[in-house]
């Protein structure tokens, strides 16, 4: 078999073992959840300003603030950065 096939096969086997509960060798990265409303209030921005600044729809921001949905993926990372390093984020945004 090809190297690509063997690599994919190994990856799938590792995924099955991980799904069955074995955690040896696997790295799990947990990103902390964010209180989006509190974070926005600390910025002094309105909902509209905050949504526009961070590239999310106003509806999405409102659902985050109500706890109906939670930020995931890149949005969660960005919000964590904003919480920990606000000056850096403001500098990047030109604020």
N, C-alpha and C positions, 0 to 999 in steps of 0.2 A: 504494500500500500504506500501511498505518497506520504511525505512528511506532514502535509496539511491535514490529510485525513487522520493521521495518528494524533496530531495535536488537538483536533476537534474531538476525537474519540476520548482522549484523556480528559479534556475539559468537561465533557458531558458526564463521564464517570465521576469526576470530582464533584460536579453539581448534584448528582444523585446521592452520593455519600453525604454531602452537606445537607441536603434536603431531609435525609433520614436522621439527622441530628448530630453527626460527627462534626466537630469544629476544629480539629487539628489542621493547622496550616492556613485556615481561612482567616482573613482579616475583615472584621465588621466595623464600619465607620458609622457612628451615630452622630448626626448633627442635631444640636439642641433645638427644641421648638422655640418659637418666638411669640411673645405677646405683641401682635402687630399694632393694635390700637395704642398701647402704651408707648411703643417705639415711635409711632407716627406723632403722637402728642409731644414727645421729647424733641422731635425735629422742629416743632412749631408750624408744620405744614397742614393745610387743609387736606381732606381726603382727595380732592381733585388734584391738588399740587403733588401730593405724595404718589398717587397712581401714575401721573404723567412723568414724574422724575424717575420712577423705577420701572416704567414700561409695562404696567399691568392695567387692566381695565378697572374702571371705578367699581363695577359690579363685583369683580374678583376681590378687590380690596375690602369692600363692605362685607362680603362673605367671610373673609379672613377675620375681620374685626369682630364679627358676630360669633365666630367659632363654628360656623357651618362648614367651612372648608379650612384647610391648612396649607400654607406654602410648601412646595416641594421642589426638589431639584435645584436648579440655578437660583431660583427666587429665594429659597430658604438659605442658601449659601450667602447670597447678597445681603439679605436681612440680618444674618448673623454677623457679617462684616460691618454692617452699619451700626449694629449694637456695640460691637467691640472696638471699632476704629472709625468713628463717625467723621473725623477730620479728613481722613484719607478718602473716604467715599465722597464727601462734599467736594474735595479737591478734584477728584476724577469727574464729577458731575459739573464742575465749574461754578459751584455755589459759594 
